[in-house]
Every structure is written in structure tokens, then in C-alpha cells.
């Protein structure tokens, strides 16, 4: 079965989870975010389809990577 959630819902959910949990300080951020999404899905009002879970997970990883890039850029700027 394909995705059920709209892109805007996926993005809003990903942003809420990312904001609530912050950047993981573990080496394997994929496992961290996968666990976060699974835990969130347990309390969801409807079952979360795998495609939706993957979409949320990919969006969270995009947010995480963007934040890390910003931090690296700021650190590089401070070093110069």
C-alpha cells in the first residue's frame, strides 16, 4: 500500500518530532530517528503505513543534515 499522508502532514510531523527530540548525539542517527518515529506511531490515532514512516524518517534526516551543515558553517566561520 502506498503513502496515505500528504506531504505537508509528513513535513509537519517530521518538524514536530525533530523539534521535540533535537539532534541526536549518537553516531547512528538513522536508528535513533527510526526509533523516535516508531515510538510516535504507537500513540498515533491510526496505523502508520510503512511508506509514511519512511517519508517521515527521510524528512527528519533532511532536517538533521541541514542543521548539522549550518552548525559546521558557523564553526568554520568562527575559526576564520
Buried (B, 14 or more C-beta within 10 A) or exposed (E): EEBEBEEEBBBBBBEEBBEEBEEBEEEEBEEBBBEBBEEBBEEEEEEBBEBBBBBBBEBBBEBBEEEEEEEEEEEEEEEE
